[in-house]
Amino acid sequence: MTKSAPLSRKPSLSTKLSAIAESATLKVDAKAKALKAEGRPVISYAAGEPDFSTPQFIVDAAAEALTEPANFRYTPAPGLPVLREAIAAKTLRDSGLEVDPSQIVVTNGGKQAVYQAFQAVVNPGDEVLLPAPYWTTYPEAIALADGTPVEVFAGADQEYKVTVAQLEAARTDKTTVLVFVSPSNPTGAVYTPEETRAIGQWAVEHGIWIITDEIYQNLVYEGTKAVSIVEAVPEAAGQTILVNGVAKTYAMTGWRVGWMVGPKDAVKVAANLQSHLTSNVNNIAQRAALAALTGPQDEAEQMRVAFDRRRRLIVAELAKIDGVTVPNPLGAFYAYPDVRGLLGREWRGKRIETSLELADLILDEAEVAVVPGEAFGPSGYLRLSYALGDDQLREGMQRLQQLFAQ
């Protein structure tokens, strides 16, 4: 009798990567697009992506770059020197911080900058204070750096802005990093200069790194200015990493150009990581980003004005739904209504207890895609991007009003 061969053992996957969740916003957007492809008239408020075309002069700069053979070769991993100079100029202009181009790393979109920022300053077991609601990528990027995200929640009654008292209550001897985002994704909240200054001074007092995501800093409304934390508290510059990019302001989400700015030691370790991770960002896209930052800004301003019009429309229309509360978002292109007044009730024959269930109901019954609050923190909220056409925005609001009519 022949001996049976031993059962082979299946190789295991990385436990760290297996624990990382798929991006909720991209997941909802992909589902909406799949339903559209099936012929369903779905209106999606899911993706944070401008519906405008990239300005033509930026596209032309990319086309011109295709005629230069030097762009077909490897270039410095931290970015083209001329682009880093332009980013330094923008950082001084918009964030009030004078930096040397050597303090900048150009990345493949803002997400890579976020990832590398945490990798640069987080050690295993470190606690990272994460104001909630938060962008869905932050906790996953923190976990990939072996850190522990500590959520600090501020609800609609606080306009989704945390206080120094809340941060101090959450601080422990393991706290090493604070995430500060203004304007906010997902809420559109913008901290006042006084609020920003208080938080920056608190972080300096306790020797805490600040990672500030400023990708929406140019998308503000009603005369608001998104004051950078390093402008409000200049002494914080030595312990702050700024993350930014061209995606939102210039309708360049697919071009994948972002950057991180910070102290030379932090930027150096991030640049070393990038030299092994991706090397340089696509040179054609870098040339396009250079044109965006140094060229005329009138089209970017036209997009901002359009977003402002849509912002006012979506807030007004959401306010017509009984049970919905939405603070006035002063930045980015998101509304973040508190929908707890719609929960614990029956809609279209279904008992709805969570915002996740509510989002499913809205997609099934109204053919409108929204992202549930569970993707950004506690249940009871929805994120709606108003970076879509005016007609679609209005139609989607009418569908929601009809769904929740008393």
C-alpha positions as CSV (number, residue, x, y, z in Angstrom):
1,M,0.0,0.0,0.0
2,T,1.5,3.3,-1.1
3,K,1.7,6.1,1.4
4,S,-0.4,9.1,0.6
5,A,1.5,12.4,0.0
6,P,1.3,14.8,2.9
7,L,-1.2,17.6,2.5
8,S,0.6,20.8,1.3
9,R,0.4,23.8,3.6
10,K,-1.0,26.9,1.9
11,P,1.4,29.9,2.3
12,S,-0.1,32.6,4.5
13,L,-0.8,36.2,3.5
14,S,0.5,39.3,5.4
15,T,-1.6,39.8,8.5
16,K,-1.0,43.5,8.4
17,L,-2.2,43.9,4.8
18,S,-5.1,41.5,5.4
19,A,-6.4,43.7,8.1
20,I,-6.6,46.8,5.8
21,A,-10.1,47.6,4.7
22,E,-10.9,48.6,1.1
23,S,-11.5,52.3,0.7
24,A,-15.2,52.8,1.5
25,T,-15.6,55.8,-0.8
26,L,-14.1,54.1,-3.8
27,K,-16.2,51.0,-3.0
28,V,-19.4,52.9,-3.0
29,D,-18.4,54.8,-6.2
30,A,-17.5,51.6,-7.9
31,K,-20.9,50.1,-7.0
32,A,-22.7,53.2,-8.4
33,K,-20.7,53.0,-11.6
34,A,-21.5,49.3,-12.0
35,L,-25.2,50.0,-11.6
36,K,-25.0,52.9,-14.1
37,A,-23.4,50.5,-16.6
38,E,-26.4,48.2,-16.1
39,G,-28.6,51.1,-17.3
40,R,-29.9,52.2,-13.9
41,P,-30.2,56.0,-13.5
42,V,-27.9,56.2,-10.4
43,I,-26.8,59.6,-9.2
44,S,-23.6,59.3,-7.2
45,Y,-22.5,61.7,-4.4
46,A,-19.8,59.2,-3.4
47,A,-16.5,60.1,-5.0
48,G,-14.5,63.3,-4.1
49,E,-13.7,64.0,-7.7
50,P,-14.4,67.3,-9.6
51,D,-16.6,66.8,-12.6
52,F,-14.7,69.4,-14.5
53,S,-12.0,68.8,-17.1
54,T,-8.4,69.6,-16.3
55,P,-7.7,73.1,-17.6
56,Q,-6.5,72.9,-21.2
57,F,-3.2,74.8,-20.6
58,I,-2.2,72.1,-18.1
59,V,-3.0,69.4,-20.7
60,D,-1.0,71.3,-23.3
61,A,2.0,71.4,-20.9
62,A,1.8,67.6,-20.6
63,A,1.6,67.3,-24.4
64,E,4.7,69.6,-24.8
65,A,6.5,67.5,-22.2
66,L,6.1,64.4,-24.5
67,T,8.3,66.1,-27.0
68,E,11.3,66.3,-24.6
69,P,13.2,63.0,-24.4
70,A,14.6,63.9,-20.9
71,N,11.1,63.2,-19.6
72,F,11.4,59.6,-20.7
73,R,14.2,58.9,-18.2
74,Y,14.6,58.5,-14.5
75,T,14.5,61.7,-12.6
76,P,15.3,62.5,-8.9
77,A,13.0,60.4,-6.7
78,P,11.9,63.4,-4.5
79,G,10.7,65.2,-7.6
80,L,11.8,67.5,-10.4
81,P,13.8,70.3,-9.0
82,V,11.7,72.9,-10.9
83,L,8.5,71.5,-9.5
84,R,9.8,71.4,-6.0
85,E,10.7,75.1,-6.3
86,A,7.1,75.8,-7.5
87,I,5.7,73.8,-4.5
88,A,7.9,75.8,-2.2
89,A,6.5,79.0,-3.6
90,K,3.0,77.8,-3.2
91,T,3.7,76.7,0.4
92,L,4.9,80.2,1.2
93,R,1.9,81.8,-0.6
94,D,-0.9,79.6,0.8
95,S,0.5,78.2,4.0
96,G,2.7,81.1,5.1
97,L,5.7,78.8,5.5
98,E,9.1,79.4,3.8
99,V,10.8,76.2,2.9
100,D,13.7,75.0,0.9
101,P,12.9,72.7,-2.1
102,S,15.0,70.1,-0.3
103,Q,12.2,69.9,2.3
104,I,9.7,68.6,-0.3
105,V,9.0,65.2,-1.8
106,V,6.7,64.9,-4.8
107,T,4.5,61.8,-4.5
108,N,2.1,59.7,-6.5
109,G,-1.0,61.6,-5.4
110,G,-1.8,62.8,-1.9
111,K,-2.4,59.3,-0.7
112,Q,1.2,58.4,-1.0
113,A,2.2,61.6,0.8
114,V,-0.2,60.6,3.6
115,Y,1.2,57.1,3.8
116,Q,4.8,58.3,3.8
117,A,4.2,60.9,6.4
118,F,3.0,58.3,8.9
119,Q,5.8,56.0,7.9
120,A,8.3,58.8,8.6
121,V,7.2,59.7,12.2
122,V,5.3,56.7,13.7
123,N,6.9,53.9,15.5
124,P,5.3,50.6,16.6
125,G,2.9,51.2,19.5
126,D,2.7,55.0,19.0
127,E,-0.7,56.5,19.4
128,V,-2.0,58.9,16.8
129,L,-4.8,61.3,17.7
130,L,-7.3,61.2,14.8
131,P,-10.1,63.8,15.0
132,A,-13.3,62.2,13.7
133,P,-15.1,62.3,11.3
134,Y,-11.9,61.5,9.4
135,W,-11.0,60.6,5.8
136,T,-11.3,56.8,5.5
137,T,-7.6,56.3,4.5
138,Y,-6.0,57.9,7.7
139,P,-6.6,55.0,10.1
140,E,-5.4,52.4,7.6
141,A,-2.2,54.4,6.9
142,I,-1.6,54.7,10.6
143,A,-2.0,51.0,11.0
144,L,0.4,50.3,8.2
145,A,3.0,52.3,10.1
146,D,2.3,50.1,13.2
147,G,0.6,52.9,15.0
148,T,-2.7,53.0,16.9
149,P,-5.3,55.5,15.8
150,V,-7.1,57.2,18.7
151,E,-10.4,58.7,17.5
152,V,-11.5,62.0,19.0
153,F,-15.0,62.7,17.9
154,A,-16.7,66.0,17.3
155,G,-20.3,66.0,16.2
156,A,-22.5,68.4,14.3
157,D,-23.1,70.4,17.5
158,Q,-19.4,71.3,17.4
159,E,-19.4,71.8,13.6
160,Y,-17.3,68.6,13.5
161,K,-14.3,70.4,15.0
162,V,-12.4,69.0,18.0
163,T,-11.2,71.1,20.9
164,V,-7.9,71.3,22.8
165,A,-9.8,69.9,25.8
166,Q,-10.8,66.8,23.9
167,L,-7.3,66.3,22.5
168,E,-5.8,66.7,26.0
169,A,-8.3,64.1,27.4
170,A,-7.2,61.6,24.7
171,R,-3.5,62.2,25.1
172,T,-1.3,59.6,26.8
173,D,2.4,59.0,27.2
174,K,2.2,57.1,24.0
175,T,0.8,60.0,22.0
176,T,3.3,61.1,19.3
177,V,1.2,62.4,16.4
178,L,-1.8,64.5,15.7
179,V,-3.7,64.6,12.4
180,F,-5.1,68.0,11.6
181,V,-7.3,68.6,8.6
182,S,-8.8,71.9,7.6
183,P,-10.8,72.1,5.3
184,S,-12.0,68.6,6.2
185,N,-12.8,65.6,4.2
186,P,-15.5,64.4,4.9
187,T,-17.2,67.3,6.7
188,G,-16.1,70.5,4.9
189,A,-15.4,72.0,8.3
190,V,-12.8,74.8,8.5
191,Y,-11.1,75.7,11.8
192,T,-10.9,79.4,12.6
193,P,-7.5,81.0,13.0
194,E,-8.0,81.0,16.8
195,E,-9.0,77.3,16.9
196,T,-6.0,76.4,14.7
197,R,-3.6,78.4,16.9
198,A,-4.8,76.8,20.1
199,I,-4.4,73.3,18.7
200,G,-1.0,74.1,17.3
201,Q,0.3,75.6,20.5
202,W,-1.0,72.6,22.4
203,A,0.9,70.2,20.1
204,V,4.1,72.3,20.4
205,E,3.8,72.3,24.2
206,H,3.6,68.5,24.3
207,G,6.2,67.8,21.6
208,I,3.7,66.1,19.3
209,W,4.2,65.7,15.6
210,I,1.4,67.3,13.4
211,I,0.4,65.8,10.0
212,T,-1.8,68.4,8.3
213,D,-3.6,67.5,5.1
214,E,-4.1,70.8,3.2
215,I,-5.2,69.4,-0.2
216,Y,-8.5,71.4,0.0
217,Q,-6.9,74.7,1.3
218,N,-7.8,76.6,-1.9
219,L,-11.5,75.4,-1.9
220,V,-13.0,77.7,0.7
221,Y,-16.1,79.9,0.7
222,E,-17.9,82.9,2.3
223,G,-14.6,84.8,2.6
224,T,-13.1,82.0,4.8
225,K,-9.4,81.4,4.8
226,A,-8.0,78.0,5.7
227,V,-5.2,79.2,7.9
228,S,-2.3,76.7,8.0
229,I,-1.3,75.5,11.4
230,V,2.3,76.4,10.6
231,E,1.1,80.0,9.8
232,A,-0.9,80.2,13.0
233,V,1.9,78.8,15.1
234,P,5.3,79.3,13.3
235,E,7.2,77.4,16.0
236,A,5.2,74.3,15.0
237,A,7.0,74.1,11.6
238,G,9.8,71.9,13.1
239,Q,7.4,69.2,14.0
240,T,4.8,69.4,11.2
241,I,4.4,67.6,7.9
242,L,2.2,69.3,5.3
243,V,0.4,67.1,2.7
244,N,-1.0,68.6,-0.5
245,G,-1.5,68.0,-4.2
246,V,-3.1,69.3,-7.4
247,A,-6.0,66.8,-7.6
248,K,-8.8,68.8,-6.1
249,T,-8.1,72.5,-7.0
250,Y,-7.2,71.8,-10.6
251,A,-9.5,68.7,-11.4
252,M,-6.4,66.5,-11.7
253,T,-7.4,63.4,-9.7
254,G,-6.1,61.0,-12.3
255,W,-2.8,62.7,-12.8
256,R,-1.6,61.5,-9.4
257,V,0.7,64.3,-8.2
258,G,0.9,65.2,-4.6
259,W,3.6,66.2,-2.2
260,M,4.8,66.4,1.4
261,V,6.6,69.3,3.0
262,G,8.4,69.1,6.4
263,P,11.5,69.2,8.4
264,K,14.6,68.0,6.5
265,D,15.1,64.9,8.7
266,A,11.5,63.7,8.2
267,V,11.5,64.4,4.5
268,K,14.8,62.6,4.1
269,V,13.6,59.3,5.6
270,A,10.4,59.6,3.4
271,A,12.5,60.3,0.3
272,N,14.6,57.2,1.1
273,L,11.4,55.2,1.4
274,Q,10.1,56.5,-1.9
275,S,13.4,55.7,-3.7
276,H,12.6,52.0,-3.0
277,L,8.8,52.2,-3.2
278,T,8.1,54.0,-6.4
279,S,11.1,56.2,-7.4
280,N,10.1,59.3,-9.3
281,V,6.6,60.3,-10.1
282,N,5.6,60.2,-13.8
283,N,7.6,63.1,-15.4
284,I,4.8,64.1,-17.7
285,A,2.4,64.4,-14.8
286,Q,5.0,66.4,-12.9
287,R,5.3,68.9,-15.8
288,A,1.5,69.2,-15.8
289,A,1.5,69.9,-12.1
290,L,4.2,72.6,-12.6
291,A,2.0,74.3,-15.2
292,A,-1.0,74.1,-12.8
293,L,0.9,75.8,-10.0
294,T,2.7,78.5,-12.1
295,G,0.0,79.2,-14.7
296,P,-3.1,81.3,-14.7
297,Q,-5.5,80.5,-11.8
298,D,-8.7,81.8,-13.4
299,E,-10.1,78.4,-14.3
300,A,-9.4,77.1,-10.8
301,E,-11.3,80.1,-9.4
302,Q,-14.2,79.4,-11.8
303,M,-14.4,75.8,-10.4
304,R,-14.3,77.1,-6.8
305,V,-17.2,79.5,-7.6
306,A,-19.2,76.6,-9.1
307,F,-18.5,74.5,-6.0
308,D,-19.7,77.3,-3.9
309,R,-23.0,77.5,-5.8
310,R,-23.5,73.8,-5.4
311,R,-22.6,73.9,-1.7
312,R,-25.3,76.4,-1.0
313,L,-27.8,74.4,-3.1
314,I,-27.1,71.0,-1.3
315,V,-27.2,72.5,2.2
316,A,-30.5,74.2,1.4
317,E,-32.1,71.1,-0.1
318,L,-30.8,68.7,2.7
319,A,-32.3,71.1,5.3
320,K,-35.8,70.5,3.8
321,I,-35.7,66.8,5.0
322,D,-37.2,66.4,8.4
323,G,-34.7,64.6,10.7
324,V,-31.6,65.9,8.9
325,T,-29.2,68.4,10.3
326,V,-26.3,69.7,8.3
327,P,-23.8,72.3,9.5
328,N,-22.7,74.8,6.9
329,P,-19.5,73.5,5.3
330,L,-17.1,76.3,4.6
331,G,-14.5,74.3,2.6
332,A,-13.8,71.3,0.3
333,F,-16.8,70.0,-1.6
334,Y,-18.7,67.8,0.9
335,A,-21.8,68.0,3.0
336,Y,-21.9,65.8,6.1
337,P,-25.5,65.7,7.3
338,D,-26.4,64.3,10.7
339,V,-29.1,61.8,9.9
340,R,-29.7,60.3,13.3
341,G,-33.2,61.7,13.1
342,L,-34.0,59.3,10.3
343,L,-32.8,56.2,12.2
344,G,-34.8,53.9,14.4
345,R,-37.7,54.3,12.0
346,E,-39.3,52.4,9.1
347,W,-38.8,53.5,5.5
348,R,-40.4,51.8,2.6
349,G,-41.2,48.8,4.8
350,K,-37.7,48.5,6.2
351,R,-36.6,49.2,9.8
352,I,-33.4,51.4,9.5
353,E,-31.1,51.5,12.5
354,T,-27.7,52.6,11.1
355,S,-26.4,55.0,8.5
356,L,-24.9,52.0,6.7
357,E,-28.5,50.6,6.3
358,L,-29.7,54.0,5.4
359,A,-27.2,54.4,2.6
360,D,-28.2,51.0,1.2
361,L,-31.9,52.0,1.4
362,I,-31.1,55.2,-0.5
363,L,-29.3,53.4,-3.2
364,D,-31.9,50.7,-3.6
365,E,-35.0,52.9,-3.4
366,A,-33.9,56.3,-4.7
367,E,-30.9,55.2,-6.9
368,V,-28.7,57.7,-5.1
369,A,-25.2,56.7,-3.9
370,V,-24.0,58.3,-0.7
371,V,-21.2,57.1,1.7
372,P,-22.3,56.1,5.3
373,G,-20.8,57.6,8.4
374,E,-19.3,54.3,9.4
375,A,-16.6,54.9,6.8
376,F,-15.5,58.0,8.6
377,G,-16.2,57.3,12.3
378,P,-19.5,56.8,14.2
379,S,-22.8,55.8,12.6
380,G,-25.5,58.4,12.1
381,Y,-24.1,60.5,9.3
382,L,-23.7,60.5,5.5
383,R,-21.1,62.1,3.3
384,L,-22.3,63.7,0.0
385,S,-19.8,65.1,-2.4
386,Y,-21.3,68.0,-4.4
387,A,-18.5,67.8,-7.0
388,L,-21.0,66.7,-9.7
389,G,-23.2,68.5,-12.2
390,D,-25.8,71.0,-11.0
391,D,-28.7,69.2,-12.7
392,Q,-27.7,65.8,-11.2
393,L,-27.2,67.4,-7.8
394,R,-30.7,68.9,-7.8
395,E,-32.3,65.7,-9.1
396,G,-30.6,63.6,-6.4
397,M,-31.8,66.0,-3.7
398,Q,-35.4,65.7,-5.0
399,R,-35.2,61.9,-4.9
400,L,-34.0,62.0,-1.2
401,Q,-36.8,64.5,-0.3
402,Q,-39.4,62.2,-1.9
403,L,-38.0,59.1,-0.2
404,F,-38.2,60.7,3.2
405,A,-41.4,62.6,2.8
406,Q,-43.6,62.3,5.8
